[in-house]
Amino acid sequence: MSSEEIREAREALGLTQIEFGEMLHVTLKTVQDWEYGRRKMLKITQKFLQKKLEEKGLQMPGANRPS
């Protein structure tokens, strides 16, 4: 998951970086590192994020983009 896709997911959920971090049980710094491409999101966290998006009727950003 790219840094842009992570930011798009957060914005689709209507969350601040702090709220997004709280939802995913990570620090603000971790969210910032993801969004600036300094750190990759773990697969398990991606799966949790996907579940949260689906609960809101949303798709993971990039889900329909060609690889």
C-alpha positions, -999 to +999 in steps of 0.1 A: +000+000+000+015+033-011+018+064+011-008+081-011-032+052-007-029+054+030-036+091+030-066+085+007-080+058+030-077+081+060-094+110+042-121+087+029-129+078+065-130+115+074-103+111+101-074+133+112-040+116+114-044+114+152-079+097+149-066+074+122-037+064+145-060+058+174-083+036+152-053+015+141-036+016+176-005+033+164+011+067+171+007+099+152+044+096+142+037+062+126+008+076+106+030+105+095+057+080+085+033+060+064+019+091+047+054+104+039+067+070+027+092+066+055+076+034+068+055+006+052+022-004+068+022-040+080-001-065+061-021-072+092-027-034+097-038-032+060-063-060+066-077-042+096-079-010+076-097-028+048-123-041+073-129-006+087-133+008+052-157-020+042-178-013+073-183+022+060-191+009+025-158+021+011-130+003-009-093+003-003-077+030-024-059+014-053-081-017-052-091-013-089-057+001-101-036-021-123-005-035-107 
